[in-house]
Amino acid sequence: MKELIMQVIECKYGAVRRTRTKLKLEKLEQEIIGTYEYRSDYVDAGGFSKFQEGMKVLLAEGYLTPLIRPKKYKSSALDEVYWLAETASTTEGWNRASMLRVLAAHPLKINYYMNHPAEQTAQIWEYIERIYTFLQSAGEREIITREERSLELFGDEKFLSGKEGMQLLTRLGITLENLKAVTVREHFEYYPEPLQSVRSILISENHSFYDSAKRLIKAGKSVCGLQPDMLIYGEGWKIASSLMFLEELDVDPVGASIFYVGDLDKAGWDIYGNLKLSYPHFKLNLALTVYEYMVDVAKQTYPYANEQKCTASHLELVLQELSAVPRLKLCIEKLLEVNNRIPQEVLNYEVMARLA
């Protein structure tokens, strides 16, 4: 447990620290729990008892130091807050042999980090290792969207579109092209032109999934077991006002079966619940088979970058539909319990093409 605690801390604050930082124990314990697939796994591993043991070792080693006037945490021997000492880790930058190995990988460059040792954090090195591993087999990989590759490599579908991700690529001297990733446009789209009777429609909350599903249909393949006559990119909340546009496309929205798929998170459920109540005369349902595939292929669950909320009535609608697939409902209940999510991008094109 001591090593896991250090790993979580150093991923966030770095292995080399110039100043001390206050560390809140409640938040740290939640981050430790988040490293397990389910909260019950944390309990099986020893739970708070093991966590407390690991903390005591780190305190004895001087890795953490108590405040002058501490308050107790959970009526335990631990305090609510500790000081994380500066340069507390015994790791002095990155391993030189590992850096030389990565330097030999074209086109990856780490000169910036070699010249700025204070930037040599455990988190950055983990990112570099993931990119290095990917580049070894990049020639055999398919091109997928930026968001899909971002989730695969960094555990966050928005990482490569943000400042931190773009800065990392620049410092490493690589581009999205090296990562076999492309940026797709985000606007209202549908496919194909409704030239025949449309009996089934699949709406995707996110563009990455929409783009991958479109490629599959063009190749004559199914989308996670579904064969929709039409795809719609919902663009998050915008679908609530744009779905009525179907009638202008000579599509009978009342006669067609409409399936919806989005992120397995509070915002995704909120969007669907709102859509369901806004169009009560439509045959609108969750694409349960797609959600099952999402749960099956997800190697982990992901923390929320920003806290989300879901209207109670919308969540109730979602849970009612999920009751048709008990294991899926159980998964959602556990996601709610640990406050984690599964983004749509776990089903990237490569994954879905293998499943088709």
C-alpha positions as CSV (number, residue, x, y, z in Angstrom):
1,M,0.0,0.0,0.0
2,K,2.9,2.4,0.7
3,E,4.1,2.1,-2.9
4,L,0.6,2.7,-4.3
5,I,0.1,5.8,-2.1
6,M,3.5,7.2,-3.4
7,Q,2.6,6.4,-7.0
8,V,-0.8,8.3,-6.7
9,I,0.9,11.2,-5.0
10,E,3.8,11.5,-7.4
11,C,1.5,11.2,-10.4
12,K,-0.2,14.3,-9.2
13,Y,2.6,16.3,-7.6
14,G,5.7,14.9,-9.3
15,A,8.7,12.9,-8.0
16,V,10.8,16.1,-7.8
17,R,9.2,18.9,-5.8
18,R,10.7,22.3,-4.9
19,T,8.1,23.2,-2.3
20,R,6.0,21.4,0.3
21,T,2.3,20.9,-0.3
22,K,-0.7,20.3,1.9
23,L,-2.2,16.9,1.3
24,K,-5.8,16.2,2.3
25,L,-6.3,12.6,3.4
26,E,-9.9,12.3,2.4
27,K,-9.1,13.2,-1.2
28,L,-6.0,11.0,-1.2
29,E,-8.0,7.9,0.0
30,Q,-10.6,8.5,-2.7
31,E,-7.9,8.6,-5.3
32,I,-6.4,5.3,-3.9
33,I,-9.9,3.7,-4.1
34,G,-10.2,5.0,-7.7
35,T,-7.2,2.9,-8.7
36,Y,-9.3,-0.2,-8.1
37,E,-12.0,-1.4,-10.5
38,Y,-14.5,-1.5,-7.7
39,R,-14.7,-0.2,-4.2
40,S,-15.1,-3.7,-2.9
41,D,-11.7,-4.6,-4.4
42,Y,-10.2,-1.9,-2.2
43,V,-11.9,-3.4,0.8
44,D,-10.7,-6.9,-0.2
45,A,-7.1,-5.5,-0.4
46,G,-7.2,-4.4,3.2
47,G,-9.2,-1.2,2.9
48,F,-8.6,1.6,5.3
49,S,-6.5,-0.6,7.6
50,K,-3.9,-1.1,4.9
51,F,-4.1,2.5,3.9
52,Q,-3.4,3.6,7.4
53,E,-0.4,1.2,7.6
54,G,1.1,2.6,4.5
55,M,0.6,6.2,5.7
56,K,2.3,5.4,9.0
57,V,5.4,4.1,7.1
58,L,5.5,7.2,5.0
59,L,5.3,9.4,8.1
60,A,8.1,7.4,9.8
61,E,10.3,7.9,6.7
62,G,9.6,11.6,6.6
63,Y,7.9,11.5,3.3
64,L,4.9,13.2,5.0
65,T,5.0,15.4,8.0
66,P,2.1,16.4,10.4
67,L,0.7,19.9,10.8
68,I,1.3,21.8,14.1
69,R,-2.4,21.7,15.1
70,P,-3.9,18.6,13.4
71,K,-7.4,17.3,13.3
72,K,-8.0,13.6,13.3
73,Y,-9.3,11.7,10.2
74,K,-12.2,9.3,10.6
75,S,-11.5,9.0,14.3
76,S,-8.3,7.2,13.4
77,A,-4.7,7.7,14.4
78,L,-4.2,9.7,11.1
79,D,-4.7,13.4,10.6
80,E,-7.0,15.1,8.1
81,V,-4.1,17.0,6.5
82,Y,-0.3,16.4,6.1
83,W,2.6,18.3,4.6
84,L,4.0,16.5,1.5
85,A,7.7,17.4,1.8
86,E,9.7,19.0,-1.0
87,T,11.7,16.4,-3.0
88,A,10.5,13.8,-0.7
89,S,10.9,11.0,-3.2
90,T,14.1,9.0,-3.3
91,T,13.8,9.0,-7.1
92,E,16.2,11.6,-8.5
93,G,14.7,12.3,-11.9
94,W,14.4,9.6,-14.5
95,N,16.5,6.5,-14.9
96,R,19.3,7.3,-17.4
97,A,19.2,3.9,-19.1
98,S,15.5,4.3,-19.7
99,M,16.0,7.8,-21.2
100,L,18.7,6.4,-23.5
101,R,16.3,3.7,-24.6
102,V,13.6,6.2,-25.5
103,L,16.1,8.5,-27.2
104,A,16.8,5.8,-29.7
105,A,13.1,5.7,-30.7
106,H,12.4,7.9,-33.8
107,P,10.8,10.4,-33.8
108,L,10.5,10.8,-30.0
109,K,12.7,13.4,-28.4
110,I,13.2,14.1,-24.7
111,N,15.9,16.7,-24.9
112,Y,13.6,19.3,-23.2
113,Y,13.2,17.1,-20.2
114,M,16.9,16.2,-20.0
115,N,17.6,20.0,-19.9
116,H,14.9,20.6,-17.3
117,P,15.2,17.9,-14.6
118,A,12.6,19.6,-12.4
119,E,10.0,18.6,-15.1
120,Q,11.0,14.9,-14.8
121,T,7.8,13.8,-13.0
122,A,6.6,10.2,-12.7
123,Q,3.4,11.2,-14.5
124,I,5.3,12.6,-17.6
125,W,7.5,9.6,-17.7
126,E,4.5,7.3,-17.6
127,Y,3.0,9.2,-20.6
128,I,6.4,8.9,-22.5
129,E,6.5,5.2,-21.9
130,R,3.0,4.8,-23.3
131,I,3.8,6.8,-26.4
132,Y,7.1,4.9,-26.8
133,T,5.3,1.6,-26.6
134,F,2.6,2.8,-29.1
135,L,5.3,4.0,-31.6
136,Q,6.9,0.5,-31.6
137,S,3.8,-0.9,-33.4
138,A,2.4,2.3,-34.9
139,G,2.8,1.0,-38.5
140,E,0.3,-1.8,-37.7
141,R,-2.3,0.5,-36.2
142,E,-5.4,2.1,-37.8
143,I,-6.0,5.9,-37.8
144,I,-8.6,6.8,-35.2
145,T,-9.9,10.1,-33.8
146,R,-7.8,12.3,-31.5
147,E,-10.2,11.7,-28.6
148,E,-10.1,7.9,-29.0
149,R,-6.3,7.8,-29.1
150,S,-6.2,10.2,-26.2
151,L,-8.3,7.9,-24.0
152,E,-6.2,4.8,-25.1
153,L,-2.9,6.4,-24.2
154,F,-3.7,8.8,-21.4
155,G,-6.9,7.7,-19.8
156,D,-8.6,11.0,-20.7
157,E,-10.4,11.5,-24.0
158,K,-9.8,15.3,-23.9
159,F,-6.1,15.2,-22.9
160,L,-4.7,15.7,-26.4
161,S,-7.1,18.6,-27.2
162,G,-6.1,20.4,-24.0
163,K,-3.1,22.6,-23.3
164,E,-1.2,20.0,-21.3
165,G,-1.5,17.4,-24.0
166,M,-0.5,19.7,-26.9
167,Q,2.4,20.9,-24.8
168,L,3.6,17.4,-24.2
169,L,3.5,16.5,-27.9
170,T,5.4,19.7,-28.8
171,R,8.1,19.0,-26.2
172,L,8.5,15.4,-27.4
173,G,8.7,16.6,-31.1
174,I,5.7,14.5,-32.3
175,T,2.3,15.2,-33.8
176,L,-1.1,13.6,-33.9
177,E,0.0,12.1,-37.2
178,N,2.7,10.1,-35.3
179,L,0.0,8.8,-33.0
180,K,-2.2,7.8,-36.0
181,A,-4.9,10.2,-34.8
182,V,-7.0,12.8,-36.6
183,T,-9.1,15.7,-35.5
184,V,-12.8,15.5,-36.7
185,R,-15.2,18.3,-37.1
186,E,-17.9,18.7,-34.5
187,H,-21.2,19.9,-36.0
188,F,-24.6,18.4,-36.6
189,E,-24.2,15.5,-39.0
190,Y,-26.2,12.5,-40.2
191,Y,-25.4,9.6,-42.4
192,P,-26.4,8.5,-45.0
193,E,-28.8,10.7,-47.0
194,P,-32.2,9.0,-46.3
195,L,-32.9,7.7,-49.8
196,Q,-35.0,4.8,-48.6
197,S,-37.3,4.0,-45.7
198,V,-35.5,4.6,-42.4
199,R,-36.5,2.0,-39.9
200,S,-33.8,2.3,-37.3
201,I,-31.6,5.2,-36.2
202,L,-28.6,5.3,-33.9
203,I,-27.8,8.6,-32.2
204,S,-24.3,9.1,-30.7
205,E,-23.6,11.7,-28.1
206,N,-20.0,12.1,-29.2
207,H,-18.4,12.6,-32.6
208,S,-15.6,10.1,-32.3
209,F,-18.1,7.2,-32.0
210,Y,-20.2,8.6,-34.8
211,D,-17.2,8.8,-37.1
212,S,-16.1,5.2,-36.3
213,A,-19.7,3.9,-36.7
214,K,-19.9,5.7,-40.1
215,R,-16.7,4.0,-41.2
216,L,-18.1,0.6,-40.2
217,I,-21.3,1.1,-42.0
218,K,-19.5,2.2,-45.2
219,A,-17.5,-1.0,-44.9
220,G,-20.7,-3.1,-44.7
221,K,-20.1,-4.0,-41.0
222,S,-22.4,-3.8,-38.0
223,V,-22.0,-1.4,-35.2
224,C,-21.7,-3.4,-32.0
225,G,-24.4,-5.8,-33.3
226,L,-26.7,-3.0,-34.6
227,Q,-27.3,-2.3,-38.3
228,P,-28.9,1.2,-38.3
229,D,-30.3,2.7,-41.5
230,M,-29.2,6.1,-40.2
231,L,-26.6,7.6,-37.9
232,I,-27.0,11.0,-36.1
233,Y,-24.3,12.9,-34.3
234,G,-26.2,14.3,-31.3
235,E,-23.5,16.8,-30.2
236,G,-24.2,16.5,-26.5
237,W,-27.2,18.5,-25.4
238,K,-27.9,20.0,-28.8
239,I,-29.8,16.9,-29.8
240,A,-32.7,17.9,-27.6
241,S,-33.6,20.8,-29.9
242,S,-32.4,19.3,-33.2
243,L,-34.1,15.9,-33.2
244,M,-37.2,17.4,-34.6
245,F,-35.1,18.1,-37.8
246,L,-35.8,14.4,-38.7
247,E,-39.2,15.3,-40.2
248,E,-37.5,17.8,-42.6
249,L,-35.5,14.9,-43.9
250,D,-38.6,13.0,-44.8
251,V,-37.9,10.5,-42.0
252,D,-40.9,9.3,-40.0
253,P,-39.5,9.6,-36.4
254,V,-42.6,8.1,-34.9
255,G,-42.4,4.9,-37.0
256,A,-38.6,4.5,-36.7
257,S,-36.8,2.8,-33.8
258,I,-34.3,5.3,-32.4
259,F,-31.4,4.1,-30.2
260,Y,-29.2,6.4,-28.2
261,V,-25.6,5.9,-27.0
262,G,-23.4,8.3,-25.0
263,D,-20.8,8.3,-22.2
264,L,-21.6,6.1,-19.2
265,D,-21.7,9.1,-16.9
266,K,-24.1,11.5,-15.3
267,A,-24.1,14.0,-18.1
268,G,-24.8,11.2,-20.7
269,W,-27.7,9.9,-18.6
270,D,-29.0,13.4,-18.1
271,I,-29.0,14.1,-21.8
272,Y,-30.8,10.9,-22.6
273,G,-33.4,11.3,-19.9
274,N,-34.2,14.8,-21.1
275,L,-34.4,13.6,-24.7
276,K,-36.8,10.8,-23.7
277,L,-39.1,13.1,-21.9
278,S,-38.9,15.8,-24.7
279,Y,-40.0,13.3,-27.4
280,P,-42.5,11.0,-25.6
281,H,-44.1,10.0,-29.0
282,F,-40.8,8.7,-30.4
283,K,-39.7,5.0,-30.0
284,L,-36.6,6.1,-28.3
285,N,-34.5,3.7,-26.2
286,L,-30.9,3.2,-25.0
287,A,-28.6,1.2,-27.3
288,L,-28.2,-1.4,-24.6
289,T,-26.0,-3.7,-26.7
290,V,-23.5,-0.9,-27.4
291,Y,-23.4,-0.1,-23.7
292,E,-22.7,-3.8,-22.9
293,Y,-19.7,-3.7,-25.3
294,M,-18.5,-0.5,-23.6
295,V,-18.5,-2.2,-20.2
296,D,-16.9,-5.3,-21.6
297,V,-14.0,-3.6,-23.3
298,A,-13.3,-1.0,-20.7
299,K,-10.1,-1.9,-18.8
300,Q,-10.9,0.6,-16.1
301,T,-13.3,3.3,-15.0
302,Y,-12.3,6.9,-15.1
303,P,-12.7,9.8,-12.6
304,Y,-14.7,12.9,-13.5
305,A,-12.5,15.8,-14.7
306,N,-15.3,18.1,-13.5
307,E,-18.1,17.1,-11.2
308,Q,-21.3,16.3,-13.0
309,K,-25.0,16.0,-12.0
310,C,-28.0,14.1,-13.3
311,T,-31.6,15.1,-12.7
312,A,-33.2,12.4,-10.5
313,S,-36.1,11.8,-12.9
314,H,-33.7,11.3,-15.8
315,L,-31.6,8.9,-13.9
316,E,-34.7,6.9,-12.9
317,L,-35.6,6.5,-16.6
318,V,-32.1,5.2,-17.4
319,L,-32.2,2.7,-14.5
320,Q,-35.6,1.5,-15.6
321,E,-34.4,0.7,-19.1
322,L,-31.1,-0.8,-17.8
323,S,-33.1,-3.3,-15.6
324,A,-33.5,-5.3,-18.8
325,V,-29.8,-6.1,-18.6
326,P,-29.1,-6.8,-14.8
327,R,-25.3,-6.8,-15.1
328,L,-25.4,-3.5,-17.0
329,K,-27.6,-1.9,-14.3
330,L,-25.2,-3.2,-11.6
331,C,-22.3,-1.7,-13.4
332,I,-24.0,1.8,-13.6
333,E,-24.9,1.5,-9.9
334,K,-21.3,0.9,-9.1
335,L,-20.1,3.8,-11.3
336,L,-22.5,6.0,-9.3
337,E,-21.2,4.6,-6.0
338,V,-17.5,5.3,-6.7
339,N,-18.3,8.5,-8.7
340,N,-16.5,7.3,-11.9
341,R,-17.4,7.1,-15.6
342,I,-16.7,5.2,-18.8
343,P,-16.4,7.4,-21.9
344,Q,-17.7,6.3,-25.4
345,E,-14.2,6.4,-26.7
346,V,-13.4,3.0,-25.2
347,L,-15.1,1.7,-28.3
348,N,-12.7,3.2,-30.9
349,Y,-12.8,2.1,-34.5
350,E,-10.1,-0.6,-34.1
351,V,-12.1,-2.2,-31.2
352,M,-15.4,-2.1,-33.1
353,A,-13.9,-3.4,-36.3
354,R,-12.7,-6.4,-34.4
355,L,-16.1,-6.9,-32.8
356,A,-18.0,-6.6,-36.1
